[in-house]
Amino acid sequence: MSKAENYRILIADDEPIEYTALELLLKHTFQGIEILPSVSNGVDLISSIRKNEPDIVIVDINMPGLNGLDALDLVRNQYPEMKVILHSAYSEFEYAKHALALGAFDYIVKPVRKPEFVEVMKRVFSALDQERETRTSEETMHQLAGEVNRLVENDVMSSILLGNVSEHTARLFLRSLPREYAGGFIVTVKTGESPVKVWTPAQADKLIAD
């Protein structure tokens, strides 16, 4: 049994035999997934997506009322990371083309064949794993950058109070600012015979450019 950690799957199909078969295939093939209660029409599909925010939706095209494609049209932009797999008896190219325009991950024709379905699910889990790893790496880098910026800022403030500002540290600090530097100057004063250090706007600009 393959492992797919913590992914939420929603099946939309108006034929009980179809969504039951998909549920059994998923349960017997993958562990660690959560299969949400199935829905049988486009209106309930939209409601469940908004309520449960699934990672993967397996959607039949031909459902009563609002069909699967029309339902996805209404919510796709709100959930860009959600993976969509179309599951339908219709094999015409126009349906597949519309599915791809909606950003569908894949298109499976009924009746589903186990090897094909399992392969598609493995690929979608792999894609989600990679996206999760990328987000984690980006969040870690952002956190580390924030820590470095705070350390540099503290170093600059301490240097100002001590009257001994390092140009290298000041350059790092100016480059770390969230907004583009727009001028100003820094003055540090130290009692005794040490001279007063003044940075004009031009000198500060030079520090950023160097």
C-alpha positions in Angstrom: 0.0 0.0 0.0 1.4 3.4 -1.0 1.6 6.3 1.4 0.1 9.7 0.7 0.3 11.8 3.8 -2.5 14.1 4.9 -4.2 14.8 1.5 -7.9 15.5 1.4 -9.8 14.0 -1.6 -13.3 14.9 -2.7 -15.2 12.8 -5.3 -18.1 14.3 -7.3 -20.2 11.8 -9.2 -23.9 11.2 -9.4 -23.5 7.4 -9.9 -23.1 5.6 -6.6 -21.4 2.6 -8.2 -18.7 5.0 -9.7 -17.8 7.0 -6.6 -18.0 3.9 -4.4 -15.5 2.1 -6.7 -13.1 5.1 -6.6 -13.4 5.3 -2.8 -12.5 1.6 -2.5 -9.6 1.9 -4.9 -8.2 4.8 -2.9 -8.7 3.2 0.5 -7.1 -0.1 -0.6 -4.2 1.5 -2.5 -3.1 4.5 -0.4 -2.8 5.2 3.3 -2.7 8.5 5.1 -5.3 10.1 2.9 -8.7 11.6 4.0 -11.6 10.9 1.7 -14.3 13.5 2.1 -18.0 12.7 1.8 -18.9 12.4 -1.9 -21.2 14.8 -3.7 -23.5 14.2 -6.6 -24.0 17.6 -8.3 -22.2 20.8 -9.1 -23.8 22.9 -6.5 -22.8 20.5 -3.7 -19.4 20.3 -5.2 -18.9 24.0 -4.9 -20.2 24.0 -1.3 -17.9 21.1 -0.3 -14.8 22.7 -1.9 -15.5 26.0 0.0 -16.2 24.2 3.3 -13.4 21.5 3.2 -10.8 22.9 0.8 -9.7 19.6 -0.6 -6.2 19.0 -2.0 -7.6 16.9 -4.8 -11.1 16.7 -6.5 -12.1 13.9 -8.8 -15.0 15.3 -10.8 -17.6 13.7 -13.1 -18.5 16.1 -16.0 -22.1 15.0 -16.5 -23.9 15.6 -13.3 -27.5 16.9 -12.8 -28.1 20.6 -12.5 -24.8 22.4 -12.6 -22.3 20.0 -14.3 -18.7 19.4 -13.1 -17.0 21.8 -15.6 -19.3 24.7 -14.9 -18.9 24.2 -11.1 -15.1 24.2 -11.5 -15.4 27.4 -13.6 -16.9 29.1 -10.6 -14.3 28.2 -8.0 -11.1 27.4 -9.8 -9.5 30.9 -9.4 -10.2 30.8 -5.6 -8.3 27.5 -5.2 -5.4 27.6 -7.7 -3.4 24.9 -5.8 -6.2 22.4 -5.8 -5.6 19.4 -8.2 -8.5 18.5 -10.5 -8.9 15.1 -12.1 -11.8 14.8 -14.5 -13.6 11.5 -14.5 -16.2 11.0 -17.2 -17.6 8.7 -19.8 -17.1 11.3 -22.4 -13.9 10.8 -24.4 -14.4 13.6 -27.0 -11.4 16.0 -27.3 -13.5 19.1 -26.6 -14.1 17.9 -23.0 -10.5 17.2 -22.5 -9.5 20.5 -23.9 -11.9 22.3 -21.6 -10.6 20.4 -18.7 -7.0 21.4 -19.5 -8.2 25.1 -19.8 -9.5 24.8 -16.3 -6.0 23.6 -15.2 -7.1 20.0 -14.7 -4.3 17.7 -13.7 -5.6 14.8 -15.7 -8.6 13.3 -17.5 -9.8 9.7 -16.9 -12.4 8.1 -19.1 -15.0 5.8 -17.5 -15.0 2.9 -16.8 -11.9 3.5 -14.8 -9.1 1.0 -15.0 -7.2 0.4 -11.7 -3.6 0.6 -13.1 -4.4 3.9 -14.9 -6.2 5.4 -11.9 -3.4 4.4 -9.5 -0.7 5.9 -11.8 -2.6 9.2 -12.1 -3.0 9.4 -8.3 0.7 8.6 -7.7 1.6 11.5 -10.0 -0.8 13.9 -8.4 0.5 13.0 -4.9 4.1 13.5 -6.1 3.2 16.9 -7.5 1.6 17.9 -4.2 4.7 16.6 -2.3 7.0 18.8 -4.4 4.8 21.9 -4.0 4.7 21.3 -0.3 8.5 21.0 -0.1 9.0 24.2 -2.2 6.6 26.1 0.1 8.5 24.8 3.2 11.8 25.8 1.7 10.6 29.3 0.8 9.1 29.8 4.3 12.4 28.7 5.9 14.4 31.0 3.8 12.1 33.9 4.5 12.3 33.2 8.3 16.1 33.0 8.1 16.3 36.3 6.2 14.1 37.9 8.8 16.4 36.7 11.6 19.5 38.0 9.8 17.8 41.4 9.2 17.0 41.6 12.9 20.6 40.8 13.9 22.0 43.4 11.5 19.5 46.0 12.7 20.5 45.3 16.3 24.2 45.6 15.4 23.6 48.9 13.7 21.7 50.3 16.6 24.4 49.2 19.1 27.1 50.7 16.9 25.3 54.0 16.8 25.0 54.1 20.6 28.7 53.3 20.9 29.7 55.8 18.3 31.4 53.3 16.1 29.3 52.4 13.1 30.7 49.8 10.7 30.2 50.7 7.1 29.9 47.0 6.1 27.1 46.5 8.7 25.4 49.7 7.7 25.4 48.6 4.1 23.8 45.3 4.9 21.2 47.1 7.0 20.3 49.6 4.2 19.9 46.8 1.7 17.7 44.8 4.1 15.1 47.7 4.4 11.7 46.7 3.0 11.4 50.0 1.1 13.8 51.6 -1.3 16.2 54.1 0.5 15.0 57.7 -0.2 17.6 59.8 1.5 18.4 61.0 5.0 21.5 60.8 7.1 22.9 59.2 10.2 24.8 61.0 12.9 26.7 59.4 15.7 28.2 61.3 18.5 30.7 60.1 21.1 32.0 62.1 24.0 35.7 62.8 24.3 38.1 63.5 21.5 36.6 61.1 19.0 35.3 63.0 15.9 31.7 63.1 15.0 30.8 60.6 12.2 28.3 62.0 9.6 26.8 60.1 6.7 25.3 62.3 4.1 22.5 61.1 1.7 25.1 60.7 -1.1 27.4 58.6 1.2 24.4 56.4 2.2 23.5 55.9 -1.4 27.1 54.9 -2.2 26.9 52.3 0.6 23.9 50.7 -1.0 25.4 50.8 -4.5 28.8 49.3 -3.5 
